[in-house]
Amino acid sequence: MPQDNNCADHASASKISAQDVQHLAQLARLRLSEEDVERFSRQLSSIVDYMDVLNTIDTSGVKPLYSPVQHKIQYREDVAVHVRTREQILANAPERDENYFIVPRIV
């Protein structure tokens, strides 16, 4: 994606702080280095600033575009079919007990 040279001129009026990035990382259970936090802060601020630029465009005369092509809905009958047998499904299971998967205990 080409970088817009005007992004530096915006001085990030809607600044996404390092604290905001750290909070988002915590919510997403991600560990980020300080370098990554600063980089993501700059990048997210740049994205939000560009959204502000897009919001200045007059689109009052433009009809909404939901899809660039007209899609014909192809209906199919909702019928349950057995594509694979139980043996085929269980064949790749790392562990099994006859007809059941054995999975690690979670709690």
C-alpha positions in Angstrom: 0.0 0.0 0.0 1.5 3.3 -1.0 2.3 5.6 1.9 0.6 9.0 1.9 3.2 11.7 2.5 0.4 13.9 4.0 0.0 11.5 6.9 2.9 13.2 8.7 1.3 16.6 8.2 -1.8 15.6 10.1 0.1 15.5 13.4 -2.4 12.8 14.7 -5.2 15.0 15.9 -7.0 11.8 16.9 -3.9 10.3 18.6 -4.1 6.7 19.6 -1.9 6.6 22.6 0.6 3.9 23.6 -1.7 3.2 26.6 -4.6 2.6 24.2 -2.5 0.1 22.2 -1.4 -1.6 25.4 -5.0 -1.9 26.5 -6.1 -3.4 23.1 -3.2 -5.8 23.3 -4.2 -6.9 26.8 -7.8 -7.5 25.6 -6.5 -9.5 22.7 -4.1 -11.3 25.0 -1.1 -10.2 23.0 2.4 -9.4 24.2 3.9 -6.4 22.4 7.3 -4.9 22.8 7.6 -1.2 23.4 8.8 -0.8 19.8 5.6 -2.5 18.6 3.4 -0.5 20.9 4.9 2.8 19.5 4.7 1.6 15.9 1.1 0.5 16.3 0.2 3.7 18.0 1.6 5.7 15.0 -0.1 3.4 12.5 -3.5 3.4 14.2 -3.4 7.1 14.6 -2.6 7.5 10.9 -5.6 5.2 10.0 -8.0 7.2 12.2 -6.6 10.5 10.8 -7.2 9.2 7.3 -10.8 8.3 8.2 -11.2 11.9 9.2 -10.0 13.0 5.7 -12.5 10.6 4.1 -15.3 12.0 6.3 -14.7 15.4 4.7 -15.7 14.1 1.2 -19.2 15.1 0.1 -21.0 11.8 -0.8 -24.5 13.2 -0.7 -25.1 12.6 -4.4 -23.7 9.1 -4.4 -26.0 6.1 -4.2 -24.9 3.5 -1.7 -23.0 0.6 -3.2 -23.6 -2.8 -1.6 -21.8 -4.9 -4.1 -20.0 -4.1 -7.3 -21.9 -7.0 -9.0 -25.4 -8.2 -8.8 -25.4 -11.6 -7.1 -28.2 -14.0 -7.9 -29.1 -15.9 -4.8 -28.9 -19.6 -5.4 -31.2 -21.5 -3.2 -30.7 -25.1 -2.4 -32.9 -27.5 -0.6 -31.8 -27.8 3.0 -31.3 -31.6 3.3 -29.0 -33.3 5.8 -26.6 -35.6 4.1 -23.9 -37.8 5.5 -20.7 -36.9 3.6 -18.3 -38.9 5.8 -18.7 -41.9 8.0 -17.9 -41.9 11.7 -14.8 -44.1 11.0 -13.5 -41.6 8.4 -13.9 -38.7 10.8 -12.3 -40.6 13.7 -9.4 -42.0 11.5 -7.3 -38.9 12.0 -8.0 -38.4 15.7 -4.8 -38.4 17.8 -6.7 -40.3 20.6 -10.1 -41.9 20.6 -12.3 -44.3 22.6 -14.2 -46.4 20.2 -16.7 -43.8 18.7 -15.5 -40.7 20.6 -12.7 -38.2 20.5 -10.5 -38.0 23.6 -9.5 -34.4 24.2 -7.4 -32.8 27.0 -9.2 -31.8 30.1 -9.9 -28.0 30.2 -11.0 -27.4 33.7 
